Amino acid sequence: MYNSWLLIWPFIKPYKGQIAVTLFLGFLYAQLSVVLPVLAQLLLSAFQGMGDMVHVNNSGAGVVPDLGLAANKDFMKVANWLNLAEDHWLFSVSNKQVVTVIAFSFPVYYFLFGLVRYFHFFMVKFIGEKVISDVRLALMNKFMDLDVLYLGRQKKGSGGLLSRTLNDTLVLQNGLQYYGDLIREPIVGVFLVSYMFYNNWKITLGCFVFLPVFAGVIRYVSKSLKKFGHQSQESLEEVTKTLKEGLDGVRVIQSFNLQKTMKNKFRDQVEHYLSKRKKIIKREELGSPINEWFASILVCGICLFQAELIVVGESDLASFMSFLIAAGMLDKPVKKTQQAVIRIQQNVVALERLNEVFISESHIEEATAPKAFPEDWQNIEFRDVRFSYNDKTVLDNINLNIKRGEVVALVGASGSGKSTLAGLLQRFFDPVSGEIIIGDTPINRYSSQDLRSNIGYVTQDVFLFDDSIENNIWFGNMKRDKADVKAAAQMANATGFIEETMEGFDTLVGERGGRLSGGEKQRISIARAVFKDPPILILDEATSALDSASELEVQKGIETLLKGRTAIVIAHRLSTIINSDRIVVMKEGRIVEEGTHDTLIAKNAEYAHFYKLQYSQ
């Protein structure tokens, strides 16, 4: 439990003032809990005293006056416990008056008790909601700050991270309420046991014989729950991953008639999850019937022992009934404490899984005193750059100098390292060795935000936010006025199809732009890059997935975008890069050729081979 508190404390700390108020209300709730058996004993004693007021004598009938509370030994016992023995005026009050006062006390008591209970539990639950909201925000912030390779290192991908953000935090949210129970309910138990000791210390002491039984049940259940709790969360992570995979790939799944395969896979994972949950639920519910059975044996013993005490005059009905009420009320804090200890084991599992994310470190280290990105830079230089991933060399000894205003095309087979080179320039990840320099300064000396604000990125796999067309373009540079969006769309050759839609620029594009065609999405992506207006541009196979008609429309937008910019163009279709200032040919992570289209064709080497392959078909 202590380790779990250490993990959650940074999120709880901002609310420590509210938590202090909650704890105070919980302490008050515990104190008020013991008032009920005291009121019950006083009431029963007063009723018993009223029965002794009148008796029939040998001559017919006679009346014995109410001797007041001074003659009531149960009242004297409670009065001594409450330090009221010195208040002599109380002893002149009749039993009937006491009954009247206590009868009216019950509504007052339950009003106060209900008020305290309401605010205490309200604050416990709402603080829990706020803490979990902070945890989810922190997870989102963490995901956004981690390098892009982090997702690739996750066995269960984005579905696994989604599960931790939603499912594990839900377990944590439920667990926070049990922390409140674990603090409050033992205090309630202490107050009730104190009263029971004062009422009848012999019976109370006998009850403690059963404590090892209750503790043993809790220990057995909680120990196994942590193991199965971890397995359960892992299984749920698999379910979430498969669900996301099915929703993201529904077109491919239906195209290849894989619906049955995905259904069976999902069913098997759900059944595996249910098998783990079954073990957890069995253990969660095992404690209560065992404890209740032992408690019934305990009640049996209490009744038998109490009967003996009444026979010898050491107790009476009022004391016994108030003892039973206190013992009955003790059942709730015992059960809640037991349940809290058990549930917190699952909470610890969720915290440990979330902590794995929080302690993950980005491989991108920000400069402690970043330099401002220069406006007068003249070249981009890759100097002896090496990069490897999972012990596989992706780039090896790359040396490349790109002058400002130059359009450089990267050509090569899949896996030759072209996209990795573009990713390194944006610091999605850092090279293993070597450095990338812009304006005589290594790019790791700039803040990543400043660096990326000067680079435009257009990819083959266009990502659009589930928002309006206007906002998707505006996201390119939110510091600019939205009024410039239409001009950017026009430059990207996108105005025509946008104006033909029902709502124009206010049209919602759907999840990942699903309501638009590939060419339309790509032109919005280009408009976003135009609106950003960066000096450096990266085009990563921006037209390779388009048909000829769409490619022609998109290419017009690209030509506008390239004007006056330094560009790295990655392309498989060599027709789109023939007019580049320089073509760099890559093979197995190395640069093997570079030059213009004509010079490379004349060399009749790697580039010429690619060119002949494409145009011989």
Rosetta blueprint (number, residue, H / E / L):
1 M L
2 Y H
3 N H
4 S H
5 W H
6 L H
7 L H
8 I H
9 W H
10 P H
11 F H
12 I H
13 K H
14 P H
15 Y H
16 K H
17 G H
18 Q H
19 I H
20 A H
21 V H
22 T H
23 L H
24 F H
25 L H
26 G H
27 F H
28 L H
29 Y H
30 A H
31 Q H
32 L H
33 S H
34 V L
35 V H
36 L H
37 P H
38 V H
39 L H
40 A H
41 Q H
42 L H
43 L H
44 L H
45 S H
46 A H
47 F H
48 Q H
49 G H
50 M H
51 G H
52 D L
53 M L
54 V E
55 H E
56 V L
57 N L
58 N L
59 S L
60 G L
61 A L
62 G E
63 V E
64 V L
65 P L
66 D L
67 L L
68 G L
69 L H
70 A H
71 A H
72 N L
73 K H
74 D H
75 F H
76 M H
77 K H
78 V H
79 A H
80 N H
81 W H
82 L L
83 N L
84 L L
85 A L
86 E L
87 D L
88 H H
89 W H
90 L H
91 F H
92 S H
93 V L
94 S L
95 N H
96 K H
97 Q H
98 V H
99 V H
100 T H
101 V H
102 I H
103 A H
104 F H
105 S H
106 F H
107 P H
108 V H
109 Y H
110 Y H
111 F H
112 L H
113 F H
114 G H
115 L H
116 V H
117 R H
118 Y H
119 F H
120 H H
121 F H
122 F H
123 M H
124 V H
125 K H
126 F H
127 I H
128 G H
129 E H
130 K H
131 V H
132 I H
133 S H
134 D H
135 V H
136 R H
137 L H
138 A H
139 L H
140 M H
141 N H
142 K H
143 F H
144 M H
145 D H
146 L L
147 D L
148 V L
149 L H
150 Y H
151 L H
152 G H
153 R L
154 Q L
155 K L
156 K L
157 G H
158 S H
159 G H
160 G H
161 L H
162 L H
163 S H
164 R H
165 T H
166 L H
167 N H
168 D H
169 T H
170 L H
171 V H
172 L H
173 Q H
174 N H
175 G H
176 L H
177 Q H
178 Y H
179 Y H
180 G H
181 D H
182 L H
183 I H
184 R H
185 E H
186 P H
187 I H
188 V H
189 G H
190 V H
191 F H
192 L H
193 V H
194 S H
195 Y H
196 M H
197 F H
198 Y H
199 N H
200 N L
201 W H
202 K H
203 I H
204 T H
205 L H
206 G H
207 C H
208 F H
209 V H
210 F H
211 L H
212 P H
213 V H
214 F H
215 A H
216 G H
217 V H
218 I H
219 R H
220 Y H
221 V H
222 S H
223 K H
224 S H
225 L H
226 K H
227 K H
228 F H
229 G H
230 H H
231 Q H
232 S H
233 Q H
234 E H
235 S H
236 L H
237 E H
238 E H
239 V H
240 T H
241 K H
242 T H
243 L H
244 K H
245 E H
246 G H
247 L H
248 D H
249 G L
250 V H
251 R H
252 V H
253 I H
254 Q H
255 S H
256 F L
257 N L
258 L L
259 Q H
260 K H
261 T H
262 M H
263 K H
264 N H
265 K H
266 F H
267 R H
268 D H
269 Q H
270 V H
271 E H
272 H H
273 Y H
274 L H
275 S H
276 K H
277 R H
278 K H
279 K H
280 I H
281 I H
282 K H
283 R H
284 E H
285 E H
286 L H
287 G H
288 S H
289 P H
290 I H
291 N H
292 E H
293 W H
294 F H
295 A H
296 S H
297 I H
298 L H
299 V H
300 C H
301 G H
302 I H
303 C H
304 L H
305 F H
306 Q H
307 A H
308 E H
309 L H
310 I H
311 V H
312 V L
313 G L
314 E L
315 S L
316 D L
317 L H
318 A H
319 S H
320 F H
321 M H
322 S H
323 F H
324 L H
325 I H
326 A H
327 A H
328 G H
329 M H
330 L H
331 D H
332 K H
333 P H
334 V H
335 K H
336 K H
337 T H
338 Q H
339 Q H
340 A H
341 V H
342 I H
343 R H
344 I H
345 Q H
346 Q H
347 N H
348 V H
349 V H
350 A H
351 L H
352 E H
353 R H
354 L H
355 N H
356 E H
357 V H
358 F H
359 I L
360 S L
361 E L
362 S L
363 H L
364 I L
365 E L
366 E L
367 A L
368 T L
369 A L
370 P L
371 K E
372 A L
373 F L
374 P L
375 E L
376 D L
377 W L
378 Q L
379 N E
380 I E
381 E E
382 F E
383 R E
384 D E
385 V E
386 R E
387 F E
388 S E
389 Y E
390 N L
391 D L
392 K E
393 T E
394 V E
395 L E
396 D E
397 N E
398 I E
399 N E
400 L E
401 N E
402 I E
403 K E
404 R L
405 G L
406 E L
407 V E
408 V E
409 A E
410 L E
411 V E
412 G E
413 A L
414 S L
415 G L
416 S L
417 G L
418 K H
419 S H
420 T H
421 L H
422 A H
423 G H
424 L H
425 L H
426 Q L
427 R L
428 F L
429 F L
430 D L
431 P L
432 V L
433 S E
434 G E
435 E E
436 I E
437 I E
438 I E
439 G L
440 D L
441 T E
442 P E
443 I H
444 N H
445 R H
446 Y E
447 S L
448 S H
449 Q H
450 D H
451 L H
452 R H
453 S L
454 N L
455 I E
456 G E
457 Y E
458 V E
459 T E
460 Q L
461 D L
462 V L
463 F L
464 L L
465 F L
466 D L
467 D L
468 S E
469 I H
470 E H
471 N H
472 N H
473 I H
474 W H
475 F L
476 G L
477 N L
478 M L
479 K L
480 R L
481 D L
482 K H
483 A H
484 D H
485 V H
486 K H
487 A H
488 A H
489 A H
490 Q H
491 M H
492 A L
493 N L
494 A L
495 T H
496 G H
497 F H
498 I H
499 E H
500 E H
501 T L
502 M L
503 E L
504 G H
505 F H
506 D H
507 T L
508 L E
509 V L
510 G L
511 E H
512 R H
513 G H
514 G L
515 R L
516 L L
517 S L
518 G H
519 G H
520 E H
521 K H
522 Q H
523 R H
524 I H
525 S H
526 I H
527 A H
528 R H
529 A H
530 V H
531 F H
532 K H
533 D L
534 P L
535 P L
536 I E
537 L E
538 I E
539 L E
540 D E
541 E L
542 A L
543 T L
544 S L
545 A L
546 L L
547 D L
548 S H
549 A H
550 S H
551 E H
552 L H
553 E H
554 V H
555 Q H
556 K H
557 G H
558 I H
559 E H
560 T H
561 L H
562 L H
563 K L
564 G L
565 R L
566 T E
567 A E
568 I E
569 V E
570 I E
571 A L
572 H L
573 R L
574 L H
575 S H
576 T H
577 I L
578 I L
579 N L
580 S L
581 D L
582 R E
583 I E
584 V E
585 V E
586 M E
587 K E
588 E L
589 G L
590 R E
591 I E
592 V E
593 E E
594 E E
595 G E
596 T L
597 H H
598 D H
599 T H
600 L H
601 I H
602 A H
603 K H
604 N L
605 A L
606 E H
607 Y H
608 A H
609 H H
610 F H
611 Y H
612 K H
613 L H
614 Q H
615 Y H
616 S L
617 Q L
